[in-house]
């Protein structure tokens, strides 16, 4: 019996005919043990390349997965909450920030009112207005200062607030902007401004905000998380 638990026959010089223990077909291979004889492209014949990481919506980003490990602070709790609540995200320590902001909105405006000092904030939400989309352009299109009711929410805080199980607030690319006058006229102006800022989703008037605010997000725009 040779390597890998197979019987060997040396009927041909320099070539071994290997018969599996299951009695399957004969395979011809060059002499030597430890060789990967998997069919190219098969699962067992992986080349060892890094697997693709997941984007916030659960699709493949095409980028190698970052090496993940304990952060040694409250980020470990946040990451655990994403897993415990079944939110399909592969997160690492460097995805979280305590400083990111835009020209018009400070980190404190964006980080939410949860229990943690860290937040996930994706590039599309924070894009400079020259990019043609994002929160700052939404503000500029409206024509004046705006207040954020809610941007990032950690999973625990989102659940307490009754947010959707896969709320975009947890993915860091959404904001609820306050309708100061609670009037239909202001709400419609905000809606038009968000549309011009290329928001991928704008909540209808029948949504949770009603006339109190307007939710918009950039879920389909490319972008990453950074510290």
VOGU-3710 file (C-alpha; in Angstrom, 3 decimals, decimal comma):
1> xxxxxxxxxx> 0,000/0,000/0,000  1,387/3,445/-0,941  0,765/7,053/0,029  -2,837/8,209/0,468  -4,085/4,657/1,172  -4,079/3,265/-2,369  -2,779/0,017/-3,864  0,040/0,326/-6,376  1,116/-1,665/-9,388  4,504/-1,228/-11,045
11> xxxxxxxxxx> 3,702/-3,027/-14,289  4,966/-0,076/-16,317  8,473/1,355/-15,822  8,473/4,803/-14,217  4,669/4,842/-14,055  2,394/3,665/-11,274  -1,134/2,587/-11,812  -3,029/3,516/-8,678  -6,221/1,773/-7,694  -8,389/3,367/-4,999
21> xxxxxxxxxx> -9,581/1,355/-2,027  -13,126/1,773/-3,343  -12,170/-0,119/-6,480  -12,788/2,852/-8,817  -11,141/3,441/-12,173  -7,391/3,252/-12,591  -5,517/6,560/-12,582  -2,171/6,997/-14,283  0,244/9,315/-12,495  3,924/10,093/-12,366
31> xxxxxxxxxx> 5,981/8,501/-9,625  5,892/10,347/-6,313  3,743/10,924/-3,205  2,043/14,002/-1,886  1,101/15,242/-5,370  -2,202/17,082/-5,842  -4,020/14,972/-8,445  -7,306/16,882/-8,230  -9,043/17,817/-11,443  -8,267/21,479/-12,257
41> xxxxxxxxxx> -11,129/23,705/-11,180  -12,557/21,193/-8,724  -13,174/22,074/-5,083  -10,425/19,816/-3,865  -8,025/21,274/-6,409  -8,013/24,791/-5,021  -4,935/26,793/-5,891  -4,880/28,336/-2,424  -5,769/31,834/-3,608  -7,494/34,096/-1,049
51> xxxxxxxxxx> -11,257/33,916/-1,124  -13,391/36,950/-1,940  -14,756/38,965/0,958  -18,405/39,948/1,329  -19,760/43,388/0,616  -22,388/44,914/2,865  -25,205/43,490/0,798  -23,723/40,008/1,022  -22,341/39,812/-2,523  -18,737/39,148/-3,417
61> xxxxxxxxxx> -16,469/42,197/-3,562  -13,725/40,375/-5,442  -11,178/41,473/-2,837  -9,167/39,053/-0,655  -10,595/38,611/2,820  -8,605/40,488/5,429  -6,979/38,477/8,159  -9,334/38,751/11,106  -8,671/38,499/14,795  -9,622/39,972/18,157
71> xxxxxxxxxx> -9,525/43,753/18,329  -9,051/43,841/22,094  -11,763/46,450/22,649  -15,496/47,005/22,212  -15,258/46,359/18,468  -15,203/42,656/19,361  -18,635/43,088/20,956  -20,003/44,874/17,900  -18,688/42,221/15,510  -20,189/39,512/17,721
81> xxxxxxxxxx> -23,551/41,307/17,634  -23,525/41,270/13,825  -22,933/37,517/13,915  -25,415/36,777/16,715  -28,208/38,664/14,946  -27,546/36,929/11,631  -26,391/39,966/9,663  -24,231/38,674/6,829  -21,111/40,796/7,095  -17,452/39,845/7,324
91> xxxxxxxxxx> -15,974/42,597/9,466  -12,472/43,298/10,708  -11,098/45,727/13,267  -9,971/48,230/10,635  -13,474/48,550/9,207  -14,524/50,615/12,230  -13,811/54,292/12,771  -13,920/56,868/15,521  -13,106/59,835/13,318  -14,565/59,755/9,797
101> xxxxxxxxxx> -16,690/62,723/8,817  -17,702/64,902/5,898  -17,271/68,594/5,170  -20,580/69,403/6,828  -21,224/66,503/9,216  -18,990/65,597/12,155  -18,335/62,072/13,354  -20,680/62,716/16,270  -23,483/63,473/13,771  -22,886/60,182/11,963
111> xxxxxxxxxx> -21,960/57,747/14,722  -25,417/57,388/16,202  -26,647/57,054/19,748  -25,686/53,466/20,503  -23,500/52,105/23,280  -20,200/52,203/21,401  -17,604/54,766/20,389  -16,962/53,032/17,061  -18,986/53,180/13,856  -19,094/51,681/10,368
121> xxxxxxxxxx> -19,228/54,442/7,761  -19,021/53,548/4,075  -17,372/55,743/1,469  -20,544/56,509/-0,559  -22,257/58,189/2,388  -19,200/60,348/3,078  -18,301/61,167/-0,519  -17,286/64,715/-1,346  -19,959/66,566/-3,296  -17,666/66,658/-6,336
131> xxxxxxxxxx> -18,213/62,892/-6,650  -21,828/63,521/-7,666  -23,453/61,616/-4,798  -23,542/61,334/-1,018  -24,669/63,128/2,099  -22,920/66,458/1,532  -24,343/66,754/-1,971  -27,802/65,982/-0,563  -27,367/68,898/1,829  -26,110/71,221/-0,903
141> xxxxxxxxxx> -28,949/70,283/-3,240  -31,409/71,143/-0,489  -29,808/74,549/-0,133  -29,001/74,790/3,560  -28,041/73,172/6,827  -29,610/69,834/7,732  -29,761/67,793/10,938  -29,322/64,035/11,064  -31,744/62,043/13,172  -29,922/58,756/12,624
151> xxxxxxxxxx> -26,994/57,538/10,519  -24,950/54,555/11,739  -26,620/52,154/14,163  -24,924/49,176/15,740  -27,057/45,993/15,622  -28,105/46,128/19,275  -29,190/49,766/19,034  -30,955/49,115/15,737  -32,944/46,277/17,307  -33,936/48,471/20,256
161> xxxxxxxxxx> -35,121/51,146/17,833  -37,274/48,636/15,991  -35,204/48,953/12,836  -35,387/46,480/9,970  -33,340/43,304/10,457  -31,040/44,324/7,614  -31,386/48,075/7,998  -28,891/50,005/5,898  -28,078/52,051/8,998  -26,108/49,039/10,244
171> xxxxxxxxxx> -24,144/49,024/6,975  -23,106/52,654/7,352  -24,442/54,036/4,084  -27,779/55,504/5,224  -29,041/58,615/6,977  -32,373/59,872/8,259  -32,378/63,645/7,806  -34,782/65,698/9,892  -37,765/67,444/8,356  -37,589/70,529/10,575
181> xxxxxxxxxx> -41,023/71,951/9,767  -42,642/68,514/9,335  -44,342/69,927/6,283  -45,036/68,131/3,026  -43,317/70,953/1,155  -40,014/70,540/3,021  -40,225/66,756/2,751  -40,636/66,978/-1,026  -37,685/69,361/-1,311  -35,575/66,912/0,668
191> xxxxxxxxxx> -36,748/64,030/-1,524  -35,783/65,871/-4,716  -32,404/66,838/-3,245  -31,684/63,195/-2,309  -32,639/62,046/-5,797  -30,207/64,556/-7,325  -27,537/63,230/-4,953  -28,017/59,801/-6,598  -29,371/58,040/-3,520  -30,073/54,409/-4,411
201> xxxxxxxxxx> -33,080/54,219/-2,121  -35,293/57,022/-0,827  -37,995/56,096/1,628  -41,579/56,919/0,581  -43,839/59,022/2,731  -45,502/55,836/3,970  -42,213/54,689/5,538  -41,252/54,812/9,229  -40,076/58,434/9,071  -43,443/59,761/7,854
211> xxxxxxxxxx> -43,085/63,571/7,793  -40,573/63,620/10,654  -37,550/62,864/8,500  -36,430/61,384/5,202  -34,354/58,224/4,865  -31,923/57,895/1,952  -29,041/55,490/1,354  -26,338/54,664/-1,166  -26,433/50,872/-0,870  -25,541/50,155/-4,504
221> xxxxxxx> -22,590/52,540/-4,810  -19,089/51,090/-4,582  -17,112/51,894/-1,488  -15,282/50,551/1,522  -14,923/51,103/5,238  -11,918/52,897/6,666  -10,624/54,040/10,021
//
